[in-house]
Amino acid sequence: MTITATAIIIWLIVGAIAGWLAGQIVKGHGFGLVGNIIVGIIGAVIAGWLLPRLGLYIGGDIIGAIINALIGAVILLFLIGLFKRAA
């Protein structure tokens, strides 16, 4: 499988949108623009792995990808917040 420059740009855009939205939803746990992009991309990977195992399939084009990434990013920010409070 080859990853094109267009695919990387789309991942960054989806990650940025999902990370920003997750930062708005989970107040106080954002990491700034670059950090939120990274959280959004990692969130997309988490959601891509977790949601099918739970029986949730969010299809569609770019909107479905953003929703998937948003769910994963919110989960990730929530978990990070739990670890920050425990430390």
VENCOR-V639479 format. One record per residue. N is the residue number from 1. PHI is phi in whole degrees, -180 to 180 (999 if undefined). D_LAST is the distance of its C-alpha to the last C-alpha in whole Angstrom. Layout:
n->[N;N]
phi->[PHI;PHI]
d_last->[D_LAST;D_LAST]
This chain:
n->[1;2;3;4;5;6;7;8;9;10;11;12;13;14;15;16;17;18;19;20;21;22;23;24;25;26;27;28;29;30;31;32;33;34;35;36;37;38;39;40;41;42;43;44;45;46;47;48;49;50;51;52;53;54;55;56;57;58;59;60;61;62;63;64;65;66;67;68;69;70;71;72;73;74;75;76;77;78;79;80;81;82;83;84;85;86;87]
phi->[999;-104;-105;-90;-63;-63;-63;-65;-63;-64;-59;-65;-67;-61;-62;-65;-65;-65;-65;-65;-62;-63;-63;-73;-75;-100;-63;84;-122;-76;-126;81;-61;-66;-62;-69;-63;-64;-62;-64;-68;-64;-62;-64;-67;-60;-65;-63;-88;-80;-60;-62;-70;-90;85;-102;-124;-104;-91;108;-88;-68;-65;-62;-65;-66;-64;-58;-63;-64;-59;-64;-68;-64;-60;-64;-63;-62;-65;-62;-62;-65;-69;-66;-69;-72;-82]
d_last->[40;41;38;40;39;40;37;35;35;35;32;31;32;31;27;28;29;26;23;25;26;22;21;23;22;19;19;16;14;17;18;21;24;24;20;21;24;22;20;24;25;22;22;26;26;23;26;29;28;26;29;32;30;30;33;33;35;35;38;39;39;37;36;35;33;31;30;29;27;26;25;23;21;20;19;17;15;14;13;11;10;9;6;5;5;4;0]
